Amino acid sequence: MPRKTSDTSAIDKVCRVLRRVGEQPGDRLTEIARDTGLPWGTALRVLDALTRERFVERINPGKTYASGPETVAFARRASPEELRVAAAPGLARLARLLGDTALLSVASGLDALCLDRAQGAFPVGPVSLQPGARRMLGVGGGGLALLAFAPPARAEACLEVIPLRLADHPRLTLERIREDVAAARRDGHALAQEHSHDRVSAIGVPVRNADGVTVAALSVVSLTDRLLSRRGEIALALAEEAERLGRTEAAAGASGPWAGPGGPEAVAAGAPRRHGRGGRG
């Protein structure tokens, strides 16, 4: 029994570190140790082991951490493959046309899950999400679009839970998220202005299937000045790709946000008071 407890504790530490690196790439050891609640030495040993196995990689140069190739490959194998494959050409076109990082996200419980991304000529580096990373719905371009364009009753149920998780998002308040949701519905696209990081913002749009159900979101993340100066161009390019993806068989076969019994009402019943901090953008 003591051996089993020890093994479980070790796995828990690895999971905490992996989740933290995926949600906020580009942070230092001290920040990762602080947010996971692990001693500095323990966090370092876990990160070193994950780096050796290529689940984490050192960047900038060697001072900060991001998800490694094995984590990205694992996330892609576990993701809705048909939707990811169908979206890949559009992500590539967006990255090539706009020069920024384009992302595909889906709703997963009360989170937005990044399925894939394409990087343009002007990337924002490690601050944009990696495939497999999660963040709270309402945060970032994709997360805000998924929340804003979900069925209103579902979105409201999610908004009621958000205050339980805002401690991990010091830049945001429930009032601001509600304002951003209202603006997204008015404008037809979501603007997440510096939700998690200085000078980094994102624009997101819903991907609707033939039945009008939001099944995913496409977003672009960039430096705030660069993004805002081309807001109309970016929103239009995203809308065109979202419409194209929405007509595919992959979108027709995808389920909308919180489909089935695991919706926000069910999740809210057991929602934790704290949650992993969201990614940036």
N, C-alpha and C positions, 0 to 999 in steps of 0.2 A: 504493500500500500504506500509507504513513504516514497518508493521509487516512482509509482504512478503519479503521485502528487507533484513530485519534482519535475517529471517529464511534462506534465500539463502546464506547470508554471513556466517552463522554458518556452513551450509553444506559444503561450500567451504573450510573452515578451517579444518574440519574433513577430507575431501578428500585429502587435501594437506598433512596432517600429516600421514594418512594411506599410501599414495603413497610413502612418504619419508621413512617411517619405512620399507616398503616392499622392496624398492630399495637398501637401505643400512642398513641392520639389524646390531645391535650391537653398535650403536652410542648413545651418551649421549643426555640429554635434551638440553643442550646448542647448540649442533650441529644441532639438529632437528629444534629448534627455528630459528637458523641462516638461514638454507637452505629453510625453508618454509616462511620466512619473517614475522613470528609471534612474538609478544612480549613473553618474557620468561614465564610470568604468564599465558598467553593464551594457549601457547603450553602445559604447564603443566596440565591445566584443561582439555584440549582435550585428552591428553594421559591418565590422570587418568580415564576419562569416558570410553575411549576405553579399558583400562585395566580391569575395572569392568565388561564390557560386553564381555571380552575375545577375542576382536579383536586385542589386543596388549598384549604382556606379558613382564614383567621385567626379565632381566637376569643379571648375572655376578656381584654379586648377588644384584639385584634391582637397579643397577646404569645405565644400558643401556636397550634398547628396541628392540624387534623383533616382527614379525607378530605372532598373537595368533592363537589358534585352530579354532576360528570362521572364521577368515580371510582365513585360509588354506581350511577349509571346503567349504566356499563360492566359492573360486577360483576353487576348484575341480568340484563343481556342474556346474559352468559356462564354463568349459573347454571342448574341444572335447573329450567326455568321451570314445568313442571307442578306440581312439588312446592311451589315457592315460592308459586304462585297458590293452590294448595289450602290452604296453611298460613296465608295472609294473614288470613282472617276469624278464625281462632283466635287469632292473635297480637293482633289488634285487641281481641278479647274479653278476653284476659288483661290487656292494658294498661289497658283500661277498668275491669275488675273489681278489679284489684289496685292500679292506680295506678302501677305500676313499668314498667321496660323489659323487653319480652319478645323473645326471640331464637330464630331457627331456624338450626340448624347441621347440617352433614353431615361425614362423615369424608372426607378427601382425602389419600391417602398416610398420613403420620404426623401430619397436622394436622387440626384442626377448622376448617372453612371456614364463616364466617357468611354465610348466604344472604339473610336479611331480618331486620327488627326493627320493633317497634311501641313507641312511647314513651307512657308514661302521664302522669298529672298530677304525679308526683313523680320525674322522671328524675334519674339520677346524673350527667348532663352528659356531657362528652366521654370519660369513663373507660370507658363501655360500648362494645362492638364496633360497627363499622359494617359493612354488607354488603360482602363482598369481603375482609374482614380474616381472617387466619389466626393460629392459635396452636397450640402443641403439644397433642396429645391428652393428656388428664389434667389440663389447666389450665382453670379456669373451669367453670361449671355445665354447659354444653353439651359441652365437651371431655371432662370427667370422666364424664358420662353415656355418651357414645359409647364411651369406653374400657371402662368398667365393664360395659356390657351388650353388648359385642361377644362373639363366640364365645371361650371361655376360652383356647384355644390361640393365637388371633390376638392377644388382649389381652396374653398373656404375652410373645409375640414383640415387641410394641410396648414393653412395660415393660423388656425387655432393652436396648433402644436408648436409652431415656430418659436414662440417665446421661451420654450423649454430648452432651446438650443442656441439662443443668441449669445450666451456667454462666450462661445467659441468664435463669434463674428463681431468683434468690438466696433467695427465700422458701421454696422447695420442695426436698425431698430425695426420693430414690426410696422411702425408707421411708414418708414421709408420703403420697406418691401411692398406694402400695400400701394403706396404712391407709384412705385416702379411697375407694379402689375397693372394698375389703372392706365398708366401712360402707354404700356405695351399694347393693351387692348385698343386704345385710341389710335395709336400709330401703326399698328399691324406688325411691329417688331419690338423686341426688347432691347433696351439700352442699360447695361450694367456698368455704371461709371465708377471705377475705382472701388469696387465692392470689397476687395481683399488686399489690394496693393497699390501704393502710390504710382501714378502715371501709367497704369495699365487698366484698360477697359475692354468691353466686349459688346457685340451686337448679336442677337440671336433671333431666329424665326422658327415657327413650328413646322413640322413635316406632317401633313394631313393625308390620310389615305382617301380612297374614292368615296368612302362613307362620311368623310369630314372629321374623322377621329384623329386626334393628335397622337402620333405613334413615336415621334422622335423630335429632335431639334438640331438644326445646323447653326453654328455660331462662328464668329471671327473674333479673335483677340489681338489687340495691338496696343501700341503706346497711345495714350488718351488723345493727345493733340493730333496725331496722325489719323486716328479713328474718327474723331469728331469732324475733321475737315472734309472727310469723304463719307459721312454718314449715309447720305442718300444713295450713293453709288454702291456702298457695301450692302445696305438693306435690300436694294433691288437685285443685286447679284445673288444674295442668299435666297431671296424669295423665288427666283427663277430656278435655282438648283433644288429648293425644297419642293416646288411644284413637280419638277422632273422626277425626283425620288418618290414622291407621293403616288405617282402613276405606275410604279413598278409592282411586280408580283410580290416582292419582298415586303413592301409597305402594306399591301393588301392582307398579307398573312400575319403581320405583326399586331400585337395587342396594344391598346392605348394605355396611358398612364394609370397605374393602380388597378388594372383590370382584375376582376375576380374578387375573392374574399379577402385578399391581403391589402385592401385599400387603406387610406389614411386613417379612417375611423378605427380599423382593427389595429393598425400599428400604434395609433395614439394611445390605446389602452395600456400599452406597455412601454411607451416612449421613455427613454432615459432622460435624466436632467441634464446630462452633459453628452456631447457627441464630438467626434473628431472634427478638427478645424477644417474649414473649406479650403479649396484651392483658390488660386488667384485669377483675376481677370474680370 
